[in-house]
Amino acid sequence: MAAPANPPPGHGIDPRRTAVLALHWQVNVIEPEGFFGPMLAAPVAESGVVDRAVRFHDAIRAAGVPLIFTRFTVPEGEGQLIRNTGFMTAVGAAQESFRPDSSGAALIDAMAHQAEPGLVFDNQRLSGLAANGVAAWLTEHGIDTVLVTGVATNLTVEQTARHGTDLGFIVHPIIDCMAAPTPEVHAASLANLDLTTAGCLSAEEALALRG
């Protein structure tokens, strides 16, 4: 896939060339009953990130910016799941909890109304841009700037942000619309992302940069 023609970072955000990538806002990741609930549900709730992300998603959609959700799912036959890490081995062993039509794979109630037909992509990779058609969709629609929200900061967010940067997109992680298992892990991941992307932004900063 050809890299998009990117404007220099820091010169505003053009809504016509921008999309939000909302990663793993799923019951399995966010809610106590989900597969990753024991690790992530409490820190997510304590952080207040869901309410902030919902407000940001609403504001950005009102500006005409596409909101793309990704879900980690495991279809019958495992799709493109490759058990090459401990993470993928664990979800492969528990794949019934990740079936596309399972309650765990569903978007959380707070965001389900924000999902638009054709803008929810499933995959079996940690990066939200891997093996699911999202990158091609962005390029086909003239998108060169990607704002990232999601959980967890040090997992799908960091993996996706690095991947997007390598594909040639301008990537801005939205720091107050993501969370990790601990504040320390979150902060360390943000420090990495500030070096490996076009720079982290708060939701307020991202909205203020709209052209």
C-alpha positions in Angstrom: 0.0 0.0 0.0 1.4 3.4 -0.9 2.0 5.8 1.9 -0.3 8.8 2.1 1.0 12.3 1.2 1.3 13.8 4.7 1.4 17.4 5.7 4.0 18.4 8.3 2.8 17.6 11.9 1.9 20.5 14.1 0.1 22.5 11.4 -3.4 21.9 12.5 -5.8 19.0 11.9 -7.9 19.0 8.7 -11.2 17.2 9.5 -11.4 16.2 5.8 -8.1 14.2 6.1 -8.4 12.9 9.7 -10.0 9.9 11.3 -10.2 8.7 14.9 -9.2 5.1 15.5 -11.0 3.8 18.6 -9.3 0.6 19.8 -10.7 -2.3 21.8 -13.5 -0.4 23.6 -15.0 -3.9 24.2 -16.7 -5.7 27.1 -13.7 -8.1 27.1 -11.3 -5.3 27.8 -13.3 -2.7 29.7 -15.8 -4.4 31.9 -15.2 -6.5 35.0 -16.9 -9.6 33.5 -14.7 -9.4 30.4 -11.6 -11.6 29.7 -9.2 -8.8 30.6 -11.5 -7.4 33.3 -9.3 -8.6 36.2 -6.3 -6.6 34.8 -8.0 -3.5 33.3 -11.6 -2.9 34.5 -10.6 -1.3 37.8 -7.9 1.1 36.4 -10.2 2.0 33.5 -13.1 2.8 35.9 -10.8 4.8 38.3 -9.3 6.8 35.4 -12.7 8.0 34.1 -11.4 7.4 30.6 -14.6 6.1 29.2 -16.6 9.3 29.8 -13.8 11.4 28.4 -13.5 9.3 25.3 -17.2 9.3 24.7 -17.2 13.1 24.8 -14.2 13.3 22.5 -15.8 10.8 20.0 -19.0 12.8 20.0 -17.2 16.1 19.4 -15.0 14.8 16.7 -18.0 13.1 14.9 -19.9 16.4 15.1 -16.9 18.0 13.2 -17.4 15.4 10.4 -14.4 13.3 11.3 -14.9 9.5 10.8 -14.8 7.4 14.0 -13.5 3.9 13.3 -13.8 1.2 16.0 -11.7 -1.9 16.0 -12.6 -5.1 17.9 -10.4 -8.0 18.8 -12.3 -11.1 17.8 -11.6 -14.8 17.1 -13.9 -16.3 14.5 -14.5 -20.0 14.1 -11.3 -21.4 12.6 -9.3 -18.6 14.3 -9.2 -16.3 11.3 -5.7 -14.7 11.1 -4.8 -15.4 14.7 -1.1 -16.4 15.1 -0.1 -17.7 18.4 3.4 -16.1 18.4 3.2 -14.3 21.7 1.9 -15.1 25.2 -0.9 -12.6 24.6 -2.1 -14.4 21.5 -1.7 -17.8 23.0 -3.9 -16.8 25.9 -6.7 -15.4 23.8 -6.5 -18.4 21.4 -7.1 -20.7 24.4 -10.1 -18.6 25.4 -11.3 -17.9 21.9 -15.0 -18.8 22.7 -15.0 -15.5 24.7 -13.9 -13.6 21.6 -16.3 -14.9 19.0 -17.6 -11.9 16.9 -21.2 -12.4 18.2 -20.2 -13.0 21.8 -21.1 -10.6 24.6 -17.5 -10.1 25.4 -16.6 -8.9 21.8 -19.3 -6.3 21.8 -18.5 -2.6 22.1 -19.3 -1.2 25.5 -22.8 0.2 26.0 -21.4 3.8 26.4 -20.0 3.7 22.9 -22.3 1.3 21.0 -24.4 4.2 19.7 -21.3 5.8 18.2 -20.5 2.9 15.9 -21.6 3.5 12.3 -22.2 0.8 9.7 -19.0 -0.1 7.9 -16.8 1.6 10.4 -16.3 -1.3 12.9 -13.4 -3.6 11.9 -12.5 -6.9 13.5 -9.1 -8.5 13.5 -7.0 -11.0 15.3 -3.9 -8.8 15.8 -2.7 -6.4 18.5 -2.4 -3.5 16.0 -5.7 -2.0 14.9 -4.2 -1.5 11.5 -3.1 -5.1 10.9 -4.9 -7.6 8.6 -8.3 -5.9 8.7 -8.6 -3.4 5.9 -8.5 -0.3 8.1 -5.3 1.1 6.5 -6.7 0.6 3.0 -9.9 2.3 4.0 -8.1 5.3 5.4 -6.0 5.7 2.2 -9.0 5.3 -0.1 -10.8 8.0 1.8 -7.9 10.5 1.7 -7.1 10.2 5.4 -3.5 11.0 6.4 -3.9 11.9 10.0 -5.1 9.4 12.7 -6.1 10.2 16.2 -6.0 7.2 18.5 -8.1 6.4 21.6 -8.3 3.0 23.3 -7.3 0.5 26.0 -4.7 -0.5 26.8 -2.1 2.3 26.2 0.8 -0.1 26.4 -0.8 -2.8 24.2 -3.1 -2.1 21.3 -2.6 1.7 21.4 1.2 1.7 21.3 1.3 -1.2 18.8 -1.2 0.6 16.5 0.4 4.0 16.8 3.8 2.7 15.9 2.3 0.6 13.0 0.4 3.7 11.7 3.6 5.8 11.8 5.5 3.2 9.8 2.7 3.1 7.2 3.2 6.8 6.7 0.3 8.3 8.6 0.5 11.2 11.0 -0.5 9.6 14.3 -1.5 11.5 17.4 -2.4 9.4 20.5 -5.1 11.2 22.6 -3.6 10.9 26.1 -6.7 11.4 28.2 -8.7 9.0 26.1 -6.7 5.9 26.9 -5.7 3.9 30.0 -3.3 1.2 31.1 -3.1 -1.3 34.0 -1.3 1.3 36.1 -0.5 5.0 35.9 3.2 4.2 35.7 2.7 1.9 32.7 0.5 4.5 31.1 3.1 7.3 31.6 6.0 5.1 30.3 4.0 4.2 27.2 3.1 7.8 26.5 6.8 8.7 26.7 7.5 6.1 24.0 4.6 7.3 21.9 5.8 10.9 22.0 9.0 9.8 20.4 7.5 7.3 17.9 4.5 9.3 16.6 3.8 12.9 15.6 3.2 13.6 19.3 0.6 13.0 22.0 -2.3 15.4 22.4 -5.0 15.8 24.9 -8.6 15.7 23.6 -8.9 19.5 24.1 -5.7 20.1 22.2 -6.8 17.9 19.3 -10.2 19.6 19.0 -8.5 23.0 19.2 -6.2 22.1 16.2 -9.1 21.5 13.9 -8.7 23.6 10.7 
